Amino acid sequence: MGAFTLACGLLWLVGLIVNGARQRTTVTIRLICAYAGSMIYGMLGLGFLWSYFIAGFLSTGIGNYLLVSALCVYSMFHTVKDARSGPA
């Protein structure tokens, strides 16, 4: 899971770096990586929330991972907005 997350993050970073040269291709890469990040961090946040209900152990992971998941959704929104506006 860690290797998949690292690969997704590196691909996302490459997509952001190359964004100016090939905008149509990198929009798809950025959207897929943001979606994967949203799912991964959302599941981690829900896992910490579930452990709170089972064991009663409250962790900061709940807020951290759910916030990062929400920021990934925000990134997906802006990526789609960039794709609709077309090349600058």
HUTANOR-V199444 format. One line per field, one symbol per residue. ss: DSSP state (H for helix, E for strand, L for the rest). psi: psi as a letter, one per 20 degrees, with the letter a starting at -180 (. if undefined). burial: 1 if it has 9 or more other C-alpha atoms within 8 Angstrom, else 0. A space follows every 10 residues. Layout:
ss: ???
psi: ???
burial: ???
This chain:
ss: LHHHHHHHHH HHHHHHHLLL LLHHHHHHHH HHHHHHHHHH HHHHHHHHHH HHHHHLLLLL HHHHHHHHHH HHHHHHHHHH HHHHHLLL
psi: hhhggggggg hggghhgjhh gmhhghgggh gghhgghggg hghgghghgg hghgijopqi hggghhghgh hhhghgghgh hhhhhrq.
burial: 0000100110 1100110110 0010011011 1011111111 1101110110 1100000000 1101110111 1110110011 01100000
